Amino acid sequence: MDAMKLEIKRLIIEALDLEDTTPADISDDAPLFGDGGLGLDSIDALELGIALRKKYQLQLEASDAGNREHFRSVSNLARFVQSHVQAA
């Protein structure tokens, strides 16, 4: 799981062009959106969703109520991606 978290952090940095950020700067359980974390916004969520689709062939639906929870933190995203990669 740690490898998946690191991969997700690198994907976030690359997809969102966070030049001055390293994977070590992103806490596994800090919120990705809003205060107290990376402070990402809805445009960032869209770009991150596209990057996840491309890299892991995930099918993300905008109407999915679980998306907010999946995108809450790196840990949540890693669990979500891992569950879909293993199921495929």
N, CA, C and O atoms as a CHARMM CRD file, in Angstrom:
* protein
*
  352
    1    1 MET  N      0.82200  -1.20300   0.00000 PROA 1      0.00000
    2    1 MET  CA     0.00000   0.00000   0.00000 PROA 1      0.00000
    3    1 MET  C      0.85800   1.25600   0.00000 PROA 1      0.00000
    4    1 MET  O      0.48400   2.25800  -0.60900 PROA 1      0.00000
    5    2 ASP  N      2.01600   1.21600   0.68100 PROA 2      0.00000
    6    2 ASP  CA     2.89000   2.38800   0.70200 PROA 2      0.00000
    7    2 ASP  C      3.37100   2.75100  -0.70200 PROA 2      0.00000
    8    2 ASP  O      3.50600   3.93000  -1.03100 PROA 2      0.00000
    9    3 ALA  N      3.62600   1.74100  -1.52000 PROA 3      0.00000
   10    3 ALA  CA     4.05200   1.99700  -2.90400 PROA 3      0.00000
   11    3 ALA  C      2.93400   2.68100  -3.68000 PROA 3      0.00000
   12    3 ALA  O      3.19200   3.57600  -4.48500 PROA 3      0.00000
   13    4 MET  N      1.69500   2.26300  -3.44100 PROA 4      0.00000
   14    4 MET  CA     0.55100   2.87100  -4.11500 PROA 4      0.00000
   15    4 MET  C      0.38400   4.32300  -3.67100 PROA 4      0.00000
   16    4 MET  O      0.09800   5.18900  -4.49700 PROA 4      0.00000
   17    5 LYS  N      0.55800   4.59800  -2.38600 PROA 5      0.00000
   18    5 LYS  CA     0.44700   5.97500  -1.88400 PROA 5      0.00000
   19    5 LYS  C      1.50300   6.86200  -2.53100 PROA 5      0.00000
   20    5 LYS  O      1.20700   7.98400  -2.94100 PROA 5      0.00000
   21    6 LEU  N      2.72400   6.36600  -2.62400 PROA 6      0.00000
   22    6 LEU  CA     3.79400   7.13600  -3.25400 PROA 6      0.00000
   23    6 LEU  C      3.47700   7.39200  -4.72600 PROA 6      0.00000
   24    6 LEU  O      3.70200   8.49100  -5.23300 PROA 6      0.00000
   25    7 GLU  N      2.95800   6.38000  -5.40300 PROA 7      0.00000
   26    7 GLU  CA     2.58000   6.52400  -6.81200 PROA 7      0.00000
   27    7 GLU  C      1.48700   7.57700  -6.97300 PROA 7      0.00000
   28    7 GLU  O      1.54000   8.39000  -7.89600 PROA 7      0.00000
   29    8 ILE  N      0.50200   7.56800  -6.08300 PROA 8      0.00000
   30    8 ILE  CA    -0.59200   8.54500  -6.12700 PROA 8      0.00000
   31    8 ILE  C     -0.05300   9.95200  -5.87100 PROA 8      0.00000
   32    8 ILE  O     -0.45600  10.90000  -6.54500 PROA 8      0.00000
   33    9 LYS  N      0.84900  10.09600  -4.91000 PROA 9      0.00000
   34    9 LYS  CA     1.43800  11.41200  -4.62200 PROA 9      0.00000
   35    9 LYS  C      2.17300  11.93300  -5.84500 PROA 9      0.00000
   36    9 LYS  O      2.04300  13.10600  -6.19600 PROA 9      0.00000
   37   10 ARG  N      2.93500  11.07900  -6.49000 PROA 10     0.00000
   38   10 ARG  CA     3.65700  11.49300  -7.70400 PROA 10     0.00000
   39   10 ARG  C      2.69100  11.87100  -8.81800 PROA 10     0.00000
   40   10 ARG  O      2.92700  12.82600  -9.55800 PROA 10     0.00000
   41   11 LEU  N      1.60500  11.12100  -8.93000 PROA 11     0.00000
   42   11 LEU  CA     0.59000  11.42400  -9.93400 PROA 11     0.00000
   43   11 LEU  C     -0.04800  12.78600  -9.66200 PROA 11     0.00000
   44   11 LEU  O     -0.25800  13.57000 -10.58800 PROA 11     0.00000
   45   12 ILE  N     -0.35500  13.06800  -8.40300 PROA 12     0.00000
   46   12 ILE  CA    -0.93500  14.36000  -8.03200 PROA 12     0.00000
   47   12 ILE  C      0.01900  15.49200  -8.41100 PROA 12     0.00000
   48   12 ILE  O     -0.39500  16.48600  -9.00900 PROA 12     0.00000
   49   13 ILE  N      1.27200  15.34100  -8.06700 PROA 13     0.00000
   50   13 ILE  CA     2.27300  16.37600  -8.35200 PROA 13     0.00000
   51   13 ILE  C      2.40300  16.60800  -9.85000 PROA 13     0.00000
   52   13 ILE  O      2.44900  17.74800 -10.31200 PROA 13     0.00000
   53   14 GLU  N      2.46100  15.51600 -10.60000 PROA 14     0.00000
   54   14 GLU  CA     2.62400  15.62900 -12.05100 PROA 14     0.00000
   55   14 GLU  C      1.36900  16.17700 -12.72900 PROA 14     0.00000
   56   14 GLU  O      1.44800  17.09200 -13.54900 PROA 14     0.00000
   57   15 ALA  N      0.20700  15.61000 -12.38000 PROA 15     0.00000
   58   15 ALA  CA    -1.04100  15.99400 -13.03400 PROA 15     0.00000
   59   15 ALA  C     -1.41600  17.44300 -12.75300 PROA 15     0.00000
   60   15 ALA  O     -1.98300  18.12300 -13.60800 PROA 15     0.00000
   61   16 LEU  N     -1.09500  17.91200 -11.54300 PROA 16     0.00000
   62   16 LEU  CA    -1.49100  19.26500 -11.15600 PROA 16     0.00000
   63   16 LEU  C     -0.34200  20.25900 -11.25500 PROA 16     0.00000
   64   16 LEU  O     -0.47800  21.42100 -10.87300 PROA 16     0.00000
   65   17 ASP  N      0.78600  19.79400 -11.77000 PROA 17     0.00000
   66   17 ASP  CA     1.94700  20.64900 -11.99500 PROA 17     0.00000
   67   17 ASP  C      2.35800  21.39900 -10.72100 PROA 17     0.00000
   68   17 ASP  O      2.54500  22.61600 -10.73000 PROA 17     0.00000
   69   18 LEU  N      2.49300  20.64200  -9.62700 PROA 18     0.00000
   70   18 LEU  CA     2.88000  21.21700  -8.33800 PROA 18     0.00000
   71   18 LEU  C      4.40300  21.19800  -8.24300 PROA 18     0.00000
   72   18 LEU  O      4.98000  20.35600  -7.55500 PROA 18     0.00000
   73   19 GLU  N      5.03500  22.11700  -8.92600 PROA 19     0.00000
   74   19 GLU  CA     6.49100  22.12200  -9.10700 PROA 19     0.00000
   75   19 GLU  C      7.28700  22.13800  -7.80900 PROA 19     0.00000
   76   19 GLU  O      8.32200  21.47600  -7.72400 PROA 19     0.00000
   77   20 ASP  N      6.84800  22.85700  -6.82000 PROA 20     0.00000
   78   20 ASP  CA     7.61900  22.99800  -5.58100 PROA 20     0.00000
   79   20 ASP  C      7.19200  21.99700  -4.50700 PROA 20     0.00000
   80   20 ASP  O      7.51400  22.17100  -3.33200 PROA 20     0.00000
   81   21 THR  N      6.47000  20.95500  -4.90900 PROA 21     0.00000
   82   21 THR  CA     5.97600  19.96200  -3.96500 PROA 21     0.00000
   83   21 THR  C      6.64900  18.62200  -4.23800 PROA 21     0.00000
   84   21 THR  O      6.83300  18.22400  -5.38900 PROA 21     0.00000
   85   22 THR  N      7.01200  17.93400  -3.15300 PROA 22     0.00000
   86   22 THR  CA     7.57400  16.58900  -3.27000 PROA 22     0.00000
   87   22 THR  C      6.59700  15.61200  -2.61200 PROA 22     0.00000
   88   22 THR  O      5.73800  16.03500  -1.83900 PROA 22     0.00000
   89   23 PRO  N      6.71300  14.32000  -2.90400 PROA 23     0.00000
   90   23 PRO  CA     5.83700  13.35100  -2.24000 PROA 23     0.00000
   91   23 PRO  C      5.91300  13.44700  -0.71300 PROA 23     0.00000
   92   23 PRO  O      4.91100  13.23400  -0.03000 PROA 23     0.00000
   93   24 ALA  N      7.09100  13.76600  -0.17600 PROA 24     0.00000
   94   24 ALA  CA     7.25100  13.88700   1.27700 PROA 24     0.00000
   95   24 ALA  C      6.44000  15.05400   1.84200 PROA 24     0.00000
   96   24 ALA  O      6.11600  15.06000   3.03000 PROA 24     0.00000
   97   25 ASP  N      6.11000  16.03500   1.01200 PROA 25     0.00000
   98   25 ASP  CA     5.33100  17.19400   1.45100 PROA 25     0.00000
   99   25 ASP  C      3.84900  16.87500   1.60900 PROA 25     0.00000
  100   25 ASP  O      3.11300  17.64000   2.23200 PROA 25     0.00000
  101   26 ILE  N      3.41000  15.75900   1.05300 PROA 26     0.00000
  102   26 ILE  CA     1.99300  15.40400   1.06500 PROA 26     0.00000
  103   26 ILE  C      1.75700  14.30600   2.10200 PROA 26     0.00000
  104   26 ILE  O      2.26300  13.19200   1.97100 PROA 26     0.00000
  105   27 SER  N      0.99600  14.63400   3.11100 PROA 27     0.00000
  106   27 SER  CA     0.66800  13.66300   4.16000 PROA 27     0.00000
  107   27 SER  C     -0.35500  12.65500   3.62200 PROA 27     0.00000
  108   27 SER  O     -1.25100  13.00600   2.85400 PROA 27     0.00000
  109   28 ASP  N     -0.20200  11.41600   4.03800 PROA 28     0.00000
  110   28 ASP  CA    -1.10900  10.36000   3.57900 PROA 28     0.00000
  111   28 ASP  C     -2.56200  10.62900   3.94300 PROA 28     0.00000
  112   28 ASP  O     -3.46700  10.31900   3.16800 PROA 28     0.00000
  113   29 ASP  N     -2.78600  11.20400   5.11900 PROA 29     0.00000
  114   29 ASP  CA    -4.14900  11.35300   5.61600 PROA 29     0.00000
  115   29 ASP  C     -4.65500  12.79200   5.67500 PROA 29     0.00000
  116   29 ASP  O     -5.77100  13.03500   6.13400 PROA 29     0.00000
  117   30 ALA  N     -3.85600  13.73600   5.22200 PROA 30     0.00000
  118   30 ALA  CA    -4.29700  15.13800   5.19200 PROA 30     0.00000
  119   30 ALA  C     -5.33000  15.32000   4.07800 PROA 30     0.00000
  120   30 ALA  O     -5.26600  14.64700   3.05000 PROA 30     0.00000
  121   31 PRO  N     -6.27100  16.22200   4.28700 PROA 31     0.00000
  122   31 PRO  CA    -7.26800  16.47000   3.23700 PROA 31     0.00000
  123   31 PRO  C     -6.60400  17.01800   1.97100 PROA 31     0.00000
  124   31 PRO  O     -5.71600  17.86800   2.04100 PROA 31     0.00000
  125   32 LEU  N     -7.04200  16.52300   0.82800 PROA 32     0.00000
  126   32 LEU  CA    -6.52500  17.03800  -0.43600 PROA 32     0.00000
  127   32 LEU  C     -7.20300  18.35000  -0.81000 PROA 32     0.00000
  128   32 LEU  O     -6.61200  19.19500  -1.48300 PROA 32     0.00000
  129   33 PHE  N     -8.45200  18.51500  -0.36800 PROA 33     0.00000
  130   33 PHE  CA    -9.23900  19.68900  -0.73800 PROA 33     0.00000
  131   33 PHE  C     -9.56500  20.51300   0.50100 PROA 33     0.00000
  132   33 PHE  O     -9.71000  19.98000   1.60100 PROA 33     0.00000
  133   34 GLY  N     -9.67700  21.80800   0.30200 PROA 34     0.00000
  134   34 GLY  CA   -10.02600  22.69500   1.39900 PROA 34     0.00000
  135   34 GLY  C     -8.83800  22.99300   2.30100 PROA 34     0.00000
  136   34 GLY  O     -7.68100  22.80300   1.92400 PROA 34     0.00000
  137   35 ASP  N     -9.15300  23.46400   3.49600 PROA 35     0.00000
  138   35 ASP  CA    -8.12300  23.87300   4.44900 PROA 35     0.00000
  139   35 ASP  C     -7.46200  22.66900   5.11200 PROA 35     0.00000
  140   35 ASP  O     -8.07200  21.60800   5.24600 PROA 35     0.00000
  141   36 GLY  N     -6.22400  22.84600   5.51900 PROA 36     0.00000
  142   36 GLY  CA    -5.53700  21.82900   6.28200 PROA 36     0.00000
  143   36 GLY  C     -4.78900  20.79000   5.47800 PROA 36     0.00000
  144   36 GLY  O     -4.24500  19.84500   6.04800 PROA 36     0.00000
  145   37 GLY  N     -4.75000  20.93900   4.19000 PROA 37     0.00000
  146   37 GLY  CA    -4.05400  19.97200   3.34600 PROA 37     0.00000
  147   37 GLY  C     -3.44500  20.66600   2.15000 PROA 37     0.00000
  148   37 GLY  O     -2.83100  21.72600   2.27200 PROA 37     0.00000
  149   38 LEU  N     -3.62200  20.05600   0.99400 PROA 38     0.00000
  150   38 LEU  CA    -3.07500  20.64300  -0.23400 PROA 38     0.00000
  151   38 LEU  C     -3.88300  21.84200  -0.71100 PROA 38     0.00000
  152   38 LEU  O     -3.36600  22.68000  -1.45000 PROA 38     0.00000
  153   39 GLY  N     -5.12400  21.93100  -0.30500 PROA 39     0.00000
  154   39 GLY  CA    -5.95600  23.06100  -0.71400 PROA 39     0.00000
  155   39 GLY  C     -6.37800  23.00300  -2.16900 PROA 39     0.00000
  156   39 GLY  O     -6.52600  24.04200  -2.81300 PROA 39     0.00000
  157   40 LEU  N     -6.57400  21.80300  -2.69400 PROA 40     0.00000
  158   40 LEU  CA    -6.98900  21.65100  -4.08400 PROA 40     0.00000
  159   40 LEU  C     -8.41800  22.14000  -4.26500 PROA 40     0.00000
  160   40 LEU  O     -9.18300  22.23100  -3.30500 PROA 40     0.00000
  161   41 ASP  N     -8.77100  22.45700  -5.51500 PROA 41     0.00000
  162   41 ASP  CA   -10.12100  22.93200  -5.81300 PROA 41     0.00000
  163   41 ASP  C    -10.79700  22.00900  -6.83200 PROA 41     0.00000
  164   41 ASP  O    -10.25800  20.96000  -7.18500 PROA 41     0.00000
  165   42 SER  N    -11.97000  22.40700  -7.29400 PROA 42     0.00000
  166   42 SER  CA   -12.75500  21.54800  -8.18500 PROA 42     0.00000
  167   42 SER  C    -12.07200  21.32400  -9.53400 PROA 42     0.00000
  168   42 SER  O    -12.21600  20.25300 -10.12400 PROA 42     0.00000
  169   43 ILE  N    -11.34100  22.30500 -10.02500 PROA 43     0.00000
  170   43 ILE  CA   -10.59600  22.13000 -11.28200 PROA 43     0.00000
  171   43 ILE  C     -9.49500  21.09100 -11.07400 PROA 43     0.00000
  172   43 ILE  O     -9.25500  20.24700 -11.93800 PROA 43     0.00000
  173   44 ASP  N     -8.83400  21.16100  -9.93200 PROA 44     0.00000
  174   44 ASP  CA    -7.80900  20.16000  -9.60600 PROA 44     0.00000
  175   44 ASP  C     -8.43100  18.76500  -9.53600 PROA 44     0.00000
  176   44 ASP  O     -7.82600  17.79100  -9.98500 PROA 44     0.00000
  177   45 ALA  N     -9.63100  18.66900  -8.97800 PROA 45     0.00000
  178   45 ALA  CA   -10.31600  17.37600  -8.87800 PROA 45     0.00000
  179   45 ALA  C    -10.56800  16.79900 -10.26300 PROA 45     0.00000
  180   45 ALA  O    -10.38300  15.60300 -10.48800 PROA 45     0.00000
  181   46 LEU  N    -10.98800  17.64500 -11.18100 PROA 46     0.00000
  182   46 LEU  CA   -11.21200  17.20700 -12.56000 PROA 46     0.00000
  183   46 LEU  C     -9.92400  16.69700 -13.20000 PROA 46     0.00000
  184   46 LEU  O     -9.90200  15.62300 -13.80000 PROA 46     0.00000
  185   47 GLU  N     -8.85800  17.47200 -13.06600 PROA 47     0.00000
  186   47 GLU  CA    -7.57200  17.08900 -13.65500 PROA 47     0.00000
  187   47 GLU  C     -7.04200  15.80500 -13.02500 PROA 47     0.00000
  188   47 GLU  O     -6.49700  14.94900 -13.72200 PROA 47     0.00000
  189   48 LEU  N     -7.19900  15.66900 -11.72400 PROA 48     0.00000
  190   48 LEU  CA    -6.75100  14.46500 -11.03000 PROA 48     0.00000
  191   48 LEU  C     -7.58300  13.26300 -11.46200 PROA 48     0.00000
  192   48 LEU  O     -7.04700  12.17200 -11.65600 PROA 48     0.00000
  193   49 GLY  N     -8.87400  13.45700 -11.61000 PROA 49     0.00000
  194   49 GLY  CA    -9.74800  12.38000 -12.08000 PROA 49     0.00000
  195   49 GLY  C     -9.34900  11.89200 -13.46200 PROA 49     0.00000
  196   49 GLY  O     -9.34900  10.68800 -13.72100 PROA 49     0.00000
  197   50 ILE  N     -9.01000  12.81900 -14.35200 PROA 50     0.00000
  198   50 ILE  CA    -8.57100  12.46200 -15.70100 PROA 50     0.00000
  199   50 ILE  C     -7.26300  11.67500 -15.63700 PROA 50     0.00000
  200   50 ILE  O     -7.10700  10.67000 -16.33000 PROA 50     0.00000
  201   51 ALA  N     -6.33200  12.13000 -14.81300 PROA 51     0.00000
  202   51 ALA  CA    -5.04800  11.43400 -14.67400 PROA 51     0.00000
  203   51 ALA  C     -5.24100  10.01900 -14.12800 PROA 51     0.00000
  204   51 ALA  O     -4.57600   9.08500 -14.57600 PROA 51     0.00000
  205   52 LEU  N     -6.14700   9.86000 -13.16700 PROA 52     0.00000
  206   52 LEU  CA    -6.43000   8.53600 -12.60600 PROA 52     0.00000
  207   52 LEU  C     -7.06200   7.62700 -13.65000 PROA 52     0.00000
  208   52 LEU  O     -6.74400   6.43900 -13.71700 PROA 52     0.00000
  209   53 ARG  N     -7.95100   8.17700 -14.46200 PROA 53     0.00000
  210   53 ARG  CA    -8.57900   7.39300 -15.53300 PROA 53     0.00000
  211   53 ARG  C     -7.53900   6.89000 -16.51800 PROA 53     0.00000
  212   53 ARG  O     -7.55000   5.72700 -16.92000 PROA 53     0.00000
  213   54 LYS  N     -6.63700   7.79100 -16.90000 PROA 54     0.00000
  214   54 LYS  CA    -5.60100   7.41600 -17.87300 PROA 54     0.00000
  215   54 LYS  C     -4.64200   6.37200 -17.31100 PROA 54     0.00000
  216   54 LYS  O     -4.32800   5.38900 -17.98300 PROA 54     0.00000
  217   55 LYS  N     -4.18300   6.57700 -16.10100 PROA 55     0.00000
  218   55 LYS  CA    -3.16700   5.69700 -15.53100 PROA 55     0.00000
  219   55 LYS  C     -3.72400   4.34300 -15.10700 PROA 55     0.00000
  220   55 LYS  O     -3.08400   3.31400 -15.32300 PROA 55     0.00000
  221   56 TYR  N     -4.91300   4.33600 -14.50500 PROA 56     0.00000
  222   56 TYR  CA    -5.44700   3.10700 -13.92800 PROA 56     0.00000
  223   56 TYR  C     -6.72200   2.60700 -14.61700 PROA 56     0.00000
  224   56 TYR  O     -7.31800   1.62600 -14.17100 PROA 56     0.00000
  225   57 GLN  N     -7.13900   3.26100 -15.68300 PROA 57     0.00000
  226   57 GLN  CA    -8.36300   2.89800 -16.40900 PROA 57     0.00000
  227   57 GLN  C     -9.58100   2.85400 -15.47000 PROA 57     0.00000
  228   57 GLN  O    -10.44000   1.98100 -15.58700 PROA 57     0.00000
  229   58 LEU  N     -9.62900   3.80400 -14.55100 PROA 58     0.00000
  230   58 LEU  CA   -10.76400   3.88900 -13.62800 PROA 58     0.00000
  231   58 LEU  C    -11.95600   4.52200 -14.33200 PROA 58     0.00000
  232   58 LEU  O    -11.80200   5.40700 -15.17300 PROA 58     0.00000
  233   59 GLN  N    -13.12600   4.05800 -13.97900 PROA 59     0.00000
  234   59 GLN  CA   -14.35600   4.66400 -14.46700 PROA 59     0.00000
  235   59 GLN  C    -14.93400   5.50500 -13.34000 PROA 59     0.00000
  236   59 GLN  O    -15.53200   4.97000 -12.40600 PROA 59     0.00000
  237   60 LEU  N    -14.76000   6.80700 -13.42400 PROA 60     0.00000
  238   60 LEU  CA   -15.26700   7.71800 -12.39900 PROA 60     0.00000
  239   60 LEU  C    -16.50900   8.41300 -12.92600 PROA 60     0.00000
  240   60 LEU  O    -16.50100   8.96700 -14.02500 PROA 60     0.00000
  241   61 GLU  N    -17.56000   8.38200 -12.15000 PROA 61     0.00000
  242   61 GLU  CA   -18.80500   9.04000 -12.51700 PROA 61     0.00000
  243   61 GLU  C    -18.98900  10.28000 -11.65100 PROA 61     0.00000
  244   61 GLU  O    -18.86400  10.20800 -10.42900 PROA 61     0.00000
  245   62 ALA  N    -19.28300  11.40800 -12.27100 PROA 62     0.00000
  246   62 ALA  CA   -19.46000  12.66400 -11.53200 PROA 62     0.00000
  247   62 ALA  C    -20.58900  12.55800 -10.51300 PROA 62     0.00000
  248   62 ALA  O    -20.55800  13.22100  -9.47600 PROA 62     0.00000
  249   63 SER  N    -21.57700  11.73400 -10.80400 PROA 63     0.00000
  250   63 SER  CA   -22.73600  11.61700  -9.91600 PROA 63     0.00000
  251   63 SER  C    -22.50400  10.63100  -8.76400 PROA 63     0.00000
  252   63 SER  O    -23.38200  10.47000  -7.91600 PROA 63     0.00000
  253   64 ASP  N    -21.35400   9.97700  -8.71800 PROA 64     0.00000
  254   64 ASP  CA   -21.07000   8.99000  -7.67000 PROA 64     0.00000
  255   64 ASP  C    -20.87500   9.70300  -6.33200 PROA 64     0.00000
  256   64 ASP  O    -19.95500  10.50400  -6.16900 PROA 64     0.00000
  257   65 ALA  N    -21.74700   9.40200  -5.38900 PROA 65     0.00000
  258   65 ALA  CA   -21.67400  10.04200  -4.07300 PROA 65     0.00000
  259   65 ALA  C    -20.40400   9.66500  -3.32400 PROA 65     0.00000
  260   65 ALA  O    -19.99300  10.39800  -2.42500 PROA 65     0.00000
  261   66 GLY  N    -19.77300   8.55700  -3.65900 PROA 66     0.00000
  262   66 GLY  CA   -18.55500   8.12100  -2.99200 PROA 66     0.00000
  263   66 GLY  C    -17.31100   8.87500  -3.39500 PROA 66     0.00000
  264   66 GLY  O    -16.28500   8.77400  -2.72300 PROA 66     0.00000
  265   67 ASN  N    -17.37600   9.62900  -4.47500 PROA 67     0.00000
  266   67 ASN  CA   -16.18500  10.34800  -4.95500 PROA 67     0.00000
  267   67 ASN  C    -15.59300  11.27300  -3.90500 PROA 67     0.00000
  268   67 ASN  O    -14.37300  11.34500  -3.75600 PROA 67     0.00000
  269   68 ARG  N    -16.42400  11.96100  -3.19600 PROA 68     0.00000
  270   68 ARG  CA   -15.93900  12.90700  -2.18100 PROA 68     0.00000
  271   68 ARG  C    -15.07700  12.17100  -1.15500 PROA 68     0.00000
  272   68 ARG  O    -14.03000  12.66700  -0.74000 PROA 68     0.00000
  273   69 GLU  N    -15.52300  10.99800  -0.75800 PROA 69     0.00000
  274   69 GLU  CA   -14.75800  10.21300   0.21700 PROA 69     0.00000
  275   69 GLU  C    -13.49400   9.62800  -0.41400 PROA 69     0.00000
  276   69 GLU  O    -12.43900   9.61700   0.22000 PROA 69     0.00000
  277   70 HSD  N    -13.59000   9.14500  -1.64600 PROA 70     0.00000
  278   70 HSD  CA   -12.42200   8.58000  -2.33300 PROA 70     0.00000
  279   70 HSD  C    -11.31600   9.61700  -2.48700 PROA 70     0.00000
  280   70 HSD  O    -10.13600   9.29700  -2.34600 PROA 70     0.00000
  281   71 PHE  N    -11.69400  10.85100  -2.77500 PROA 71     0.00000
  282   71 PHE  CA   -10.72600  11.91700  -3.03600 PROA 71     0.00000
  283   71 PHE  C    -10.37000  12.71300  -1.77700 PROA 71     0.00000
  284   71 PHE  O     -9.72200  13.75500  -1.87500 PROA 71     0.00000
  285   72 ARG  N    -10.77300  12.24900  -0.62100 PROA 72     0.00000
  286   72 ARG  CA   -10.53100  12.98300   0.62600 PROA 72     0.00000
  287   72 ARG  C     -9.05200  13.06500   0.97300 PROA 72     0.00000
  288   72 ARG  O     -8.58200  14.10800   1.42900 PROA 72     0.00000
  289   73 SER  N     -8.30500  11.97200   0.76200 PROA 73     0.00000
  290   73 SER  CA    -6.88200  11.94200   1.12900 PROA 73     0.00000
  291   73 SER  C     -6.13800  10.97400   0.21400 PROA 73     0.00000
  292   73 SER  O     -6.74900  10.21800  -0.54200 PROA 73     0.00000
  293   74 VAL  N     -4.83300  11.00900   0.29400 PROA 74     0.00000
  294   74 VAL  CA    -4.00500  10.07200  -0.47000 PROA 74     0.00000
  295   74 VAL  C     -4.32000   8.64200  -0.03500 PROA 74     0.00000
  296   74 VAL  O     -4.42300   7.75100  -0.87900 PROA 74     0.00000
  297   75 SER  N     -4.47200   8.41300   1.25200 PROA 75     0.00000
  298   75 SER  CA    -4.78200   7.07100   1.74500 PROA 75     0.00000
  299   75 SER  C     -6.08400   6.54400   1.15100 PROA 75     0.00000
  300   75 SER  O     -6.15600   5.39300   0.72000 PROA 75     0.00000
  301   76 ASN  N     -7.11300   7.39100   1.13100 PROA 76     0.00000
  302   76 ASN  CA    -8.39900   6.97700   0.56700 PROA 76     0.00000
  303   76 ASN  C     -8.27200   6.69700  -0.92800 PROA 76     0.00000
  304   76 ASN  O     -8.81700   5.71200  -1.42800 PROA 76     0.00000
  305   77 LEU  N     -7.56100   7.55600  -1.63100 PROA 77     0.00000
  306   77 LEU  CA    -7.37000   7.34600  -3.06400 PROA 77     0.00000
  307   77 LEU  C     -6.61500   6.05300  -3.32900 PROA 77     0.00000
  308   77 LEU  O     -6.96100   5.31000  -4.24800 PROA 77     0.00000
  309   78 ALA  N     -5.59800   5.78000  -2.54100 PROA 78     0.00000
  310   78 ALA  CA    -4.81000   4.56000  -2.71800 PROA 78     0.00000
  311   78 ALA  C     -5.68000   3.32500  -2.50800 PROA 78     0.00000
  312   78 ALA  O     -5.58400   2.36600  -3.27400 PROA 78     0.00000
  313   79 ARG  N     -6.52600   3.33700  -1.48300 PROA 79     0.00000
  314   79 ARG  CA    -7.42800   2.20400  -1.24300 PROA 79     0.00000
  315   79 ARG  C     -8.39800   2.02800  -2.41100 PROA 79     0.00000
  316   79 ARG  O     -8.64000   0.91100  -2.86700 PROA 79     0.00000
  317   80 PHE  N     -8.94800   3.14200  -2.88600 PROA 80     0.00000
  318   80 PHE  CA    -9.89500   3.12000  -3.99800 PROA 80     0.00000
  319   80 PHE  C     -9.23800   2.56000  -5.25900 PROA 80     0.00000
  320   80 PHE  O     -9.78500   1.66900  -5.90800 PROA 80     0.00000
  321   81 VAL  N     -8.06700   3.08700  -5.60000 PROA 81     0.00000
  322   81 VAL  CA    -7.37000   2.63300  -6.80400 PROA 81     0.00000
  323   81 VAL  C     -6.99000   1.15900  -6.65900 PROA 81     0.00000
  324   81 VAL  O     -7.19200   0.36700  -7.58000 PROA 81     0.00000
  325   82 GLN  N     -6.44600   0.80100  -5.51600 PROA 82     0.00000
  326   82 GLN  CA    -6.01900  -0.58300  -5.30800 PROA 82     0.00000
  327   82 GLN  C     -7.19400  -1.55400  -5.44200 PROA 82     0.00000
  328   82 GLN  O     -7.05000  -2.62900  -6.02300 PROA 82     0.00000
  329   83 SER  N     -8.34000  -1.17800  -4.91300 PROA 83     0.00000
  330   83 SER  CA    -9.51100  -2.06900  -5.00700 PROA 83     0.00000
  331   83 SER  C     -9.96500  -2.24200  -6.45200 PROA 83     0.00000
  332   83 SER  O    -10.42600  -3.32000  -6.82600 PROA 83     0.00000
  333   84 HSD  N     -9.84400  -1.20400  -7.26800 PROA 84     0.00000
  334   84 HSD  CA   -10.24600  -1.29300  -8.66100 PROA 84     0.00000
  335   84 HSD  C     -9.20000  -2.00400  -9.51600 PROA 84     0.00000
  336   84 HSD  O     -9.55000  -2.71900 -10.45500 PROA 84     0.00000
  337   85 VAL  N     -7.93100  -1.81400  -9.20200 PROA 85     0.00000
  338   85 VAL  CA    -6.87400  -2.46200  -9.95700 PROA 85     0.00000
  339   85 VAL  C     -6.90800  -3.97000  -9.69200 PROA 85     0.00000
  340   85 VAL  O     -6.73000  -4.76800 -10.61200 PROA 85     0.00000
  341   86 GLN  N     -7.13400  -4.35500  -8.44500 PROA 86     0.00000
  342   86 GLN  CA    -7.19800  -5.77200  -8.10800 PROA 86     0.00000
  343   86 GLN  C     -8.42800  -6.44800  -8.68900 PROA 86     0.00000
  344   86 GLN  O     -8.38300  -7.62100  -9.05700 PROA 86     0.00000
  345   87 ALA  N     -9.53100  -5.70200  -8.77100 PROA 87     0.00000
  346   87 ALA  CA   -10.77600  -6.27000  -9.29300 PROA 87     0.00000
  347   87 ALA  C    -10.72200  -6.46300 -10.80800 PROA 87     0.00000
  348   87 ALA  O    -11.45000  -7.28800 -11.36100 PROA 87     0.00000
  349   88 ALA  N     -9.87100  -5.71200 -11.46100 PROA 88     0.00000
  350   88 ALA  CA    -9.80000  -5.77500 -12.94000 PROA 88     0.00000
  351   88 ALA  C     -9.04700  -6.98400 -13.43000 PROA 88     0.00000
  352   88 ALA  O     -8.90400  -7.17500 -14.63700 PROA 88     0.00000
